[in-house]
Amino acid sequence: MEKTVISHCRYLRTKMAYLADEEDSHMWRTNKSSTANYWCLCTMGAAGPDDNLVVPERCQASRSCYKEIDLV
């Protein structure tokens, strides 16, 4: 079984991150929760340094504040 590499900004956080289970420790980054609240570690708010919304689908390489972290 081939693993898929998912890339999100290393500054992306949510409360779910601290409740991860060992089998899918990065599930919170895949936006599987409809109730998760996300924040940026740089601003400690719902907007990143570029004033755009902080959510997994937007915290990608196209943003000027993005810092890569590869997850398998």
Secondary structure, 3 states (H helix, E strand, C coil): CCCCCEEEECCEEEHHHHHCCCCCCCHHHHCCCCCCCEEECCCCCCECCCCCECCCCCCCCCCCCCCEEEEC
